[in-house]
Amino acid sequence: MWGICLNLSISIALIVLIAIVVLSFTKIATKKRFNLNYLFIIGFFIVGFILFLPIFSFRTKNDSLSIFQTIVLSCMNALKLFVSGCEYGDISEIIALAPQNIAFVYQIWFLLLFIFTPVYTIGFILSFFKNIRARIQYLASWNKDVYIFSSLNEKSFNLAKDIKLNNKKAVVVFTGFDKNEEKNSPYIFDLQAIGCIFFYKNLFSIDFSNHSQKRKITFFTIDFDESKNLKDGLKIIDTYKHINNVNLYIFSTQIDSGLLLASANKGKINVRRINEVQSLISSHIYENGKTLFESAIEKNGTDKEISVLIVGLGKYGTEMLKTLSWYCQMDGYHLTINAFDKQENALEKLKGIAPELLSTKYNGKEIDGEARYKINVYSGINVKEQTFKYKIEEIKEVSYVFVCLGDDNLNIETAIELRSLFERIHTHPIIQTIVNNSLQKKSLQNLKNYSGQDFDIDYIGDIESIYCQKVIINSELEQKALKQHLKWGKEEEFWNYEYNYRSSLATTIHLKARIMCGIKGAHKKTNQLTDEEKVIIEKLEHRRWNAYMRSEGYVYSGSLDEKSRNNLAKTHHNLVPYDLLSQKDKKKDSDIGTI
């Protein structure tokens, strides 16, 4: 009996440990009410029970009452193992009476259990009590909107703080918080002061579904590792897709993340991928884009020219170029963009992203009913070299400058040098540059030289400005874009398909600009337009749409037949001048191009 029980207990212990390791890497570990701690406790209770059977069997007589007594005593002592409540000395004396070839191994195995199981129990209890305050706080917030963050960093700190300051009743939760992070984090004390909740377990060890379904649960996967954000986001979808009023914001600029999310079965969850670059450019142009038209250069007494200089064609520069190509499509204005980048293949990379946008068929051409712009890309030019300055002097007339070289200090230095250079040639364009550091941005406001002259540089893109409730959650722009989308589509299609979301955002941004520019009929509803206004709106909206679609990488399908359209191939039958459109498609332009 001694040998059988020893072998059986060791085998069960190994099976339990292997099962815990394997299950920790599977979806079952994240299922509601399933906890691997319970598997350990039950498994090692059985291990202890089996080990005690020969010991108490040896102490009692071999009758039915004694067998029952052996089972009860074995159960009681197996439970005591977890709190180190057994008398090892008494047990070791009985084990010594076992067969000689088994007794030594039996004692070693028992000794390991005496050490290992109480240590695990202490850790489990401490872990439980460490989270008990957070659990109570969360349960007390059952009927409130809750915002749950996957990790704590500068971005999530600023967003959480802004949510809490704008909505004091909101419940803000951070997960995966550990002791070292609490000690070292520069953010923890500020967040505790405004009532944030901290769970010491990771996002998937906590069941957040114990919440009123009349209230919103909003998840943010906002780690610096964008792959982790996507992975966590997909897990959240799988876990909570059957629950009402769940929102998920996944922070990722990776193209594949948009494709994966589009194909995922989202159930009832509203999912939105936050591309920080696109969010910044879209919100900035929506709020401040009118300055592009206000600063435009007078040409021939009638039309004006928006002359743009983009320095750096990384993520921000490329996104700004694409956005301005359609945003600046406006009656009475011409657009010229001069873009510089130190990479020798900058132009070819841009052509790869938006081939038809840079095509000589459209770029620099004046075609009636078509998008009008001129984009010049200067590859292989370093801002530190004299060649760059020579090129700027050749361009001369510039109304707007955007500097985005991937480094805050280099951006600031270049923006200052450009201001000096333009002053030298007697022009004063708007100059804006990316500065991520919020403290640095504040210190640079109203920067002056030694003689008190203002450099007049606008710094955008800092963490505080981007990661706030106004930009990320329920922004004015987003709500108006949804309203535009509902003219032709369903709400779930707006949230679930990034193509629809971005397209509606672009429409809304341009609509605000055309109203500001006084385009006839822009402030009216479709059924209120005169025949003249209808044509004006339709032509302008189609110009904008053509530029937008080309900036997104679409090309003409080669046929006016709607069947030739292929979204997978990014081909569209309507990428033609306005006059070639069907009456049905022209009407779409006036429907979408009005309030």
DOTI-436345 format. One line per field, with one value per residue (C-alpha): residue number from 1; residue in three letters; x, y, z. Coordinates in pm, whole numbers, always signed. Each point is the difference from the previous one (the first is absolute). Layout:
DOTI-436345
k NUM/...
r ala/...
px X/...
py Y/...
pz Z/...
//
This chain:
DOTI-436345
k 1/2/3/4/5/6/7/8/9/10/11/12/13/14/15/16/17/18/19/20/21/22/23/24/25/26/27/28/29/30/31/32/33/34/35/36/37/38/39/40/41/42/43/44/45/46/47/48/49/50/51/52/53/54/55/56/57/58/59/60/61/62/63/64/65/66/67/68/69/70/71/72/73/74/75/76/77/78/79/80/81/82/83/84/85/86/87/88/89/90/91/92/93/94/95/96/97/98/99/100/101/102/103/104/105/106/107/108/109/110/111/112/113/114/115/116/117/118/119/120/121/122/123/124/125/126/127/128/129/130/131/132/133/134/135/136/137/138/139/140/141/142/143/144/145/146/147/148/149/150/151/152/153/154/155/156/157/158/159/160/161/162/163/164/165/166/167/168/169/170/171/172/173/174/175/176/177/178/179/180/181/182/183/184/185/186/187/188/189/190/191/192/193/194/195/196/197/198/199/200/201/202/203/204/205/206/207/208/209/210/211/212/213/214/215/216/217/218/219/220/221/222/223/224/225/226/227/228/229/230/231/232/233/234/235/236/237/238/239/240/241/242/243/244/245/246/247/248/249/250/251/252/253/254/255/256/257/258/259/260/261/262/263/264/265/266/267/268/269/270/271/272/273/274/275/276/277/278/279/280/281/282/283/284/285/286/287/288/289/290/291/292/293/294/295/296/297/298/299/300/301/302/303/304/305/306/307/308/309/310/311/312/313/314/315/316/317/318/319/320/321/322/323/324/325/326/327/328/329/330/331/332/333/334/335/336/337/338/339/340/341/342/343/344/345/346/347/348/349/350/351/352/353/354/355/356/357/358/359/360/361/362/363/364/365/366/367/368/369/370/371/372/373/374/375/376/377/378/379/380/381/382/383/384/385/386/387/388/389/390/391/392/393/394/395/396/397/398/399/400/401/402/403/404/405/406/407/408/409/410/411/412/413/414/415/416/417/418/419/420/421/422/423/424/425/426/427/428/429/430/431/432/433/434/435/436/437/438/439/440/441/442/443/444/445/446/447/448/449/450/451/452/453/454/455/456/457/458/459/460/461/462/463/464/465/466/467/468/469/470/471/472/473/474/475/476/477/478/479/480/481/482/483/484/485/486/487/488/489/490/491/492/493/494/495/496/497/498/499/500/501/502/503/504/505/506/507/508/509/510/511/512/513/514/515/516/517/518/519/520/521/522/523/524/525/526/527/528/529/530/531/532/533/534/535/536/537/538/539/540/541/542/543/544/545/546/547/548/549/550/551/552/553/554/555/556/557/558/559/560/561/562/563/564/565/566/567/568/569/570/571/572/573/574/575/576/577/578/579/580/581/582/583/584/585/586/587/588/589/590/591/592/593/594/595
r met/trp/gly/ile/cys/leu/asn/leu/ser/ile/ser/ile/ala/leu/ile/val/leu/ile/ala/ile/val/val/leu/ser/phe/thr/lys/ile/ala/thr/lys/lys/arg/phe/asn/leu/asn/tyr/leu/phe/ile/ile/gly/phe/phe/ile/val/gly/phe/ile/leu/phe/leu/pro/ile/phe/ser/phe/arg/thr/lys/asn/asp/ser/leu/ser/ile/phe/gln/thr/ile/val/leu/ser/cys/met/asn/ala/leu/lys/leu/phe/val/ser/gly/cys/glu/tyr/gly/asp/ile/ser/glu/ile/ile/ala/leu/ala/pro/gln/asn/ile/ala/phe/val/tyr/gln/ile/trp/phe/leu/leu/leu/phe/ile/phe/thr/pro/val/tyr/thr/ile/gly/phe/ile/leu/ser/phe/phe/lys/asn/ile/arg/ala/arg/ile/gln/tyr/leu/ala/ser/trp/asn/lys/asp/val/tyr/ile/phe/ser/ser/leu/asn/glu/lys/ser/phe/asn/leu/ala/lys/asp/ile/lys/leu/asn/asn/lys/lys/ala/val/val/val/phe/thr/gly/phe/asp/lys/asn/glu/glu/lys/asn/ser/pro/tyr/ile/phe/asp/leu/gln/ala/ile/gly/cys/ile/phe/phe/tyr/lys/asn/leu/phe/ser/ile/asp/phe/ser/asn/his/ser/gln/lys/arg/lys/ile/thr/phe/phe/thr/ile/asp/phe/asp/glu/ser/lys/asn/leu/lys/asp/gly/leu/lys/ile/ile/asp/thr/tyr/lys/his/ile/asn/asn/val/asn/leu/tyr/ile/phe/ser/thr/gln/ile/asp/ser/gly/leu/leu/leu/ala/ser/ala/asn/lys/gly/lys/ile/asn/val/arg/arg/ile/asn/glu/val/gln/ser/leu/ile/ser/ser/his/ile/tyr/glu/asn/gly/lys/thr/leu/phe/glu/ser/ala/ile/glu/lys/asn/gly/thr/asp/lys/glu/ile/ser/val/leu/ile/val/gly/leu/gly/lys/tyr/gly/thr/glu/met/leu/lys/thr/leu/ser/trp/tyr/cys/gln/met/asp/gly/tyr/his/leu/thr/ile/asn/ala/phe/asp/lys/gln/glu/asn/ala/leu/glu/lys/leu/lys/gly/ile/ala/pro/glu/leu/leu/ser/thr/lys/tyr/asn/gly/lys/glu/ile/asp/gly/glu/ala/arg/tyr/lys/ile/asn/val/tyr/ser/gly/ile/asn/val/lys/glu/gln/thr/phe/lys/tyr/lys/ile/glu/glu/ile/lys/glu/val/ser/tyr/val/phe/val/cys/leu/gly/asp/asp/asn/leu/asn/ile/glu/thr/ala/ile/glu/leu/arg/ser/leu/phe/glu/arg/ile/his/thr/his/pro/ile/ile/gln/thr/ile/val/asn/asn/ser/leu/gln/lys/lys/ser/leu/gln/asn/leu/lys/asn/tyr/ser/gly/gln/asp/phe/asp/ile/asp/tyr/ile/gly/asp/ile/glu/ser/ile/tyr/cys/gln/lys/val/ile/ile/asn/ser/glu/leu/glu/gln/lys/ala/leu/lys/gln/his/leu/lys/trp/gly/lys/glu/glu/glu/phe/trp/asn/tyr/glu/tyr/asn/tyr/arg/ser/ser/leu/ala/thr/thr/ile/his/leu/lys/ala/arg/ile/met/cys/gly/ile/lys/gly/ala/his/lys/lys/thr/asn/gln/leu/thr/asp/glu/glu/lys/val/ile/ile/glu/lys/leu/glu/his/arg/arg/trp/asn/ala/tyr/met/arg/ser/glu/gly/tyr/val/tyr/ser/gly/ser/leu/asp/glu/lys/ser/arg/asn/asn/leu/ala/lys/thr/his/his/asn/leu/val/pro/tyr/asp/leu/leu/ser/gln/lys/asp/lys/lys/lys/asp/ser/asp/ile/gly/thr/ile
px +0/+287/+149/-331/-96/+346/+3/-360/+49/+316/-174/-305/+225/+186/-326/-141/+315/+19/-372/+40/+291/-182/-334/+166/+79/-354/-329/-148/+220/-188/-352/-233/+12/+289/+309/+314/+53/-301/+152/+318/-184/-228/+285/+239/-275/-39/+380/+11/-306/+158/+329/-178/-200/+283/+96/-345/-76/+306/-130/-352/-147/-114/-381/-272/+8/+378/-13/-243/+223/+304/-178/-118/+343/+170/-239/+54/+377/+5/-179/+247/+286/-101/+44/+292/-223/+127/+252/+278/+191/-283/-57/+369/+11/-277/+156/+320/-197/-71/+208/+361/+18/-307/+35/+278/-176/-329/+157/+167/-325/-194/+260/-32/-377/+38/+214/-163/-375/-2/+220/-243/-295/+156/+59/-357/-147/+218/-99/-367/+15/+218/-293/-284/-14/-11/-275/-212/+52/-98/-313/-101/+18/-242/-232/+264/+184/+337/+321/+254/+366/+229/+315/+131/+225/+16/-271/-249/+75/-94/-312/-119/+63/-192/-294/-16/+30/-278/-229/+47/-255/+198/+183/+357/+171/+361/+97/+325/+135/+287/+182/+314/-210/-183/+330/+163/-289/-5/-375/-142/-49/-184/-231/-69/-83/-280/-140/+133/-20/+306/-16/+318/-120/+21/-291/-121/+10/-291/-365/-120/-339/-141/-126/-329/-67/-167/+342/+298/+312/+284/+331/+325/+290/+264/+338/+311/+17/-256/+0/-102/-277/-146/+37/-168/-272/-88/-16/-236/-224/-8/-79/-259/-156/-336/-40/-184/+157/+362/+245/+357/+277/+311/+302/+195/+142/+74/-190/-57/-181/-276/-41/-8/-258/-218/-17/-56/-345/-61/-345/-156/+328/+72/+365/+216/+367/+179/+269/+171/+149/-330/-186/+242/-10/-379/-84/+258/-125/-363/+68/+260/-12/-167/+339/+117/-262/+40/+377/-26/+195/-192/+33/-125/-248/-249/+136/+231/+282/+51/+375/+106/+346/+28/+337/+27/-207/-21/-338/-110/+130/-154/-334/+0/+82/-281/-247/+80/-28/-378/-64/+126/-226/-206/-150/+214/+315/+297/+222/+375/+187/+380/+117/+358/+151/+357/-75/+100/-312/-252/-187/-17/-131/-273/-91/-26/-251/-205/+97/-269/+34/+354/-79/+95/-350/-144/+288/+46/-285/-307/-285/-360/-189/+321/+213/+255/+337/+370/+220/+380/+204/+371/+173/+345/+21/+117/-128/+351/+149/+21/-190/-315/+32/+60/-317/-205/+129/-101/-354/-25/-375/-119/-316/+20/+290/-23/+318/+1/+345/-61/+188/-134/+331/+72/-354/+39/+344/-117/-315/+208/+248/-285/-152/+334/+35/-348/+54/+311/-205/-277/-279/-178/-179/-178/+254/-115/+209/-45/+109/-109/+131/-275/+237/+231/-295/-110/+349/+21/-323/+68/+367/+195/+355/+244/-147/-354/-124/-259/+86/-375/+19/-293/+89/-249/-16/+85/-126/-243/-167/-39/-86/-309/-371/-78/+223/-33/-354/-323/+173/-212/+164/-85/-365/-44/+173/-245/-286/+144/+42/-363/-111/+94/+105/-73/+162/+172/+169/+145/+169/+90/+157/+289/-59/-344/+128/+290/-202/-276/+257/+154/-343/-79/+335/-38/-364/+103/+266/-234/-255/+278/+116/-351/-63/-356/-245/+250/-204/-324/-163/-17/-370/+56/+262/-67/+102/+309/+101/-54/+250/+252/-24/+10/+306/+192/-91/+107/+333/+56/-109/+234/+297/-97/-35/+332/+168/-130/+165/-300/+33/-248/-147/+27/-374/-303/-189/-68/+80/+364/+39/+221/+73/+254/+195/-73/-155/-310/-210/-82/+358/-70/-89/-340/-165/+55/-203/-350/-286/-36/+364/-22/-295/+211/+249/-265/-149/+338/+132/-267/-96
py +0/+240/-33/+34/+316/+156/-59/+112/+325/+95/-78/+212/+289/-6/-18/+300/+211/-85/+75/+342/+90/-113/+160/+332/+36/-81/+189/-203/+188/+321/-145/+140/-163/-227/+40/-213/+49/-222/-274/+13/-11/-290/-192/+28/-74/-337/-45/+57/-219/-295/+42/-2/-317/-250/+202/+2/-349/-117/+168/-150/-350/-161/+27/+211/+263/+25/+41/+290/+148/-32/+186/+281/+44/-3/+271/+217/-24/+58/+331/+79/-36/+331/+185/-209/-130/-362/-135/-115/-166/-242/-75/-62/-262/-199/+43/-153/-324/-22/-236/+115/+66/+228/+179/+238/+113/+26/+232/+220/+31/+82/+258/+174/+19/+139/+282/+63/-2/+251/+239/-17/+50/+313/+143/-79/+164/+307/+26/-26/+266/+221/+17/-5/+379/+35/-264/+182/+333/-154/-170/+328/+159/-252/+268/+239/+28/-174/+56/-284/+39/-291/+171/+315/+232/+367/-39/-189/+230/+312/-153/-144/+326/+199/-243/+24/+380/+40/-260/-36/-284/-210/-304/-36/-339/-103/-369/-194/+236/-137/+109/+125/+204/+157/+97/+138/+140/+381/-16/-218/+263/+236/-280/-121/+357/+17/-341/-243/-374/-226/-377/-198/-267/+21/+103/-356/-122/+224/-41/+348/-125/+33/+344/+166/-54/+342/+155/+7/-209/+148/-182/+161/-218/+269/-162/+129/-343/+33/-376/-58/+259/-193/-337/+128/+167/-324/-181/+266/-41/-377/+34/+282/-3/-125/+287/+326/+346/-107/+224/-86/+237/-170/+226/-108/+164/-338/-56/-371/+84/+174/-301/-249/+203/+38/-380/-75/-99/+296/-98/+291/+183/+336/-24/+289/-10/+316/+93/+274/+162/+14/+117/+288/+119/-39/+180/+272/+73/-10/+253/+223/-70/+333/+171/-172/+194/+321/+8/-95/+220/+232/-97/+205/+190/-292/-339/-62/-252/-220/-60/-275/-106/-338/-82/-374/-277/-241/-101/+353/+166/-260/+19/+381/-8/-247/+200/+337/-145/-35/+255/+290/-86/+318/+232/+312/-170/-180/-239/-49/-235/-14/-291/-78/-316/-120/-350/-53/-208/+236/+68/-368/-91/+261/-129/-347/+128/+216/-75/+198/+302/+57/-106/+255/-51/+196/+155/+359/-19/+224/-231/+120/-200/-156/+50/+277/+3/+6/-219/+20/-251/+70/-325/-34/+352/+47/+306/+48/+53/+319/-161/+8/+375/+62/-190/+200/+324/-122/-77/+340/+38/-235/+47/-304/-206/-336/-141/-366/-161/-263/+175/+283/+185/-25/+116/+307/+82/-32/+205/+282/-9/+13/+301/+180/-107/+123/+328/+44/-30/+219/-256/-109/-336/-192/-245/-303/-287/-322/+6/-305/+114/+200/+180/+95/+134/+220/+142/+84/+199/+361/-78/+318/+78/+214/+323/-97/-105/-278/-305/-56/-381/-223/-325/-286/-373/-3/-286/+213/+141/-333/-233/+170/-72/+265/-163/-371/-46/+143/+285/+257/-104/-366/+68/+221/-263/-262/+230/+26/-377/-63/+175/-315/-273/-170/+103/-336/+33/+335/-154/-339/+102/+242/+98/+137/+170/+181/+93/+158/+188/+148/+106/+173/+179/+139/+97/+228/+159/+65/+165/+216/+88/+108/-261/+47/-253/-163/+108/-143/-341/-177/+68/+373/+43/+201/-160/+223/-85/-368/-5/+203/-239/-314/+110/+108/-310/-222/+182/-53/-363/-75/+148/-182/-339/+42/+98/-329/-195/-50/+11/+12/-344/+52/+0/+212/-320/-32/-372/+87/+138/-218/+119/-276/+123/+364/+77/+219/+78/+357/+131/+209/+366/+115/+13/-375/-93/-140/+216/-243/+49/+379/+1/-191/+288/+258/-223/-51/+351/+179/+19
pz +0/+81/-349/-183/+191/-48/-376/-39/+194/-196/-330/+89/+111/-332/-199/+193/-54/-372/-40/+166/-229/-315/+91/+83/-372/-118/-14/+286/+246/-84/+21/+261/+343/-99/+216/-25/+375/+62/-216/+208/+335/-99/-165/+293/+249/-177/+2/+378/+64/-183/+190/+338/-72/+88/+308/+163/-127/+191/+320/-10/+3/-323/+42/-164/+275/-24/-379/+41/+270/-230/-282/+231/+162/-341/-126/+309/-17/-376/+66/+281/-249/-158/+330/+133/+278/+4/+250/-228/+288/+81/-367/-71/+280/-168/-346/+143/+50/-374/-222/-1/-376/+19/+335/-109/-319/+191/+258/-264/-195/+318/+102/-338/+40/+355/-139/-339/+70/+293/-200/-291/+237/+151/-347/-104/+312/-35/-367/+93/+271/-218/-246/+251/+32/-378/-19/+258/-178/-333/+138/+166/-345/-151/-142/-139/-331/+30/-198/+17/-104/-87/+131/+165/-199/-98/-265/+216/+295/-194/-152/+334/+182/-262/+10/+378/+6/-258/+156/+375/+15/-251/+137/-128/+42/-62/-21/+24/+264/+210/+315/-175/-240/+295/+158/-314/-204/-23/-69/+276/+268/-236/-114/+353/+102/-259/+95/-261/+76/-30/-47/+60/-244/-376/-218/-61/+361/+94/-97/-94/-120/+355/-92/-87/-370/-7/+60/-235/+44/-204/-48/-114/-115/+12/+59/-181/-168/-282/-68/+362/-37/-293/+171/+318/-204/-180/+337/+136/-305/+51/+372/+1/-348/+135/+248/-69/+25/-37/-185/-93/-108/-140/-43/-306/-314/-162/-326/+70/+325/-196/-229/+289/+190/-309/-35/+371/+128/+230/+122/+191/+61/-162/-104/-108/-95/+107/-248/+199/-311/-187/+312/+51/-362/-32/+324/-65/-354/+116/+277/-168/-375/-78/+45/-318/-199/+198/-64/-369/-244/-236/-369/-298/+216/+4/+104/+293/+39/+304/-14/+242/+109/+173/+154/+69/-160/+289/+144/+89/-317/-230/+179/-20/-372/-69/+209/-155/-351/+50/+275/-214/-294/+7/-261/-29/+130/-152/+194/-29/+236/+14/+216/+109/+143/+48/-130/-362/-71/+168/-325/-96/+346/-30/-347/+150/+257/-239/-362/-178/+229/-132/-358/-266/-139/+294/+195/-116/-255/-28/-103/+30/+263/+133/+309/-53/+174/-65/+221/-25/+202/+57/+100/+152/+142/+359/+189/+140/-348/-203/-288/+212/+55/-368/-89/+253/-147/-347/+117/+175/+42/+273/+208/+230/+136/+178/+158/+105/+7/+269/+281/+219/+24/-373/-76/+221/-137/-360/+58/+153/-289/-251/+171/-29/-365/-95/+181/-211/-320/+147/+42/+315/-47/+274/+148/+196/+132/+195/+365/+200/+336/+175/+240/-284/-198/+290/+47/-372/-21/-100/-62/-75/-107/+197/-141/+97/-345/+5/-213/-46/-16/+88/+177/-37/+75/+371/+214/+204/-310/-180/+288/+131/+5/-262/-263/+82/+134/-137/-177/-178/-327/+55/+81/-308/-213/+125/-97/-352/-21/+101/-319/-190/+246/+331/+328/+61/-342/+109/+304/-142/-331/+5/-364/+91/+315/-168/-308/+209/+207/-315/-130/+330/+18/-353/+53/+287/-223/-295/+229/+142/-354/-96/-270/-129/+141/+243/+304/-141/-9/-337/-60/+57/-275/-314/-330/-13/+358/-63/-286/+203/+296/-214/-198/+309/+199/-289/-27/+372/-18/-293/+186/+320/-169/-181/+328/+144/-283/-230/-380/-287/-76/-375/-61/+90/+76/+373/-21/-69/+352/+221/+355/+53/-300/+96/-337/-51/-307/+114/+6/-309/-71/+123/-344/-51/+308/-19/+130/+290/+103/-44/+241/+255/-9/+82/+272/+167/-71/+203/+368
//
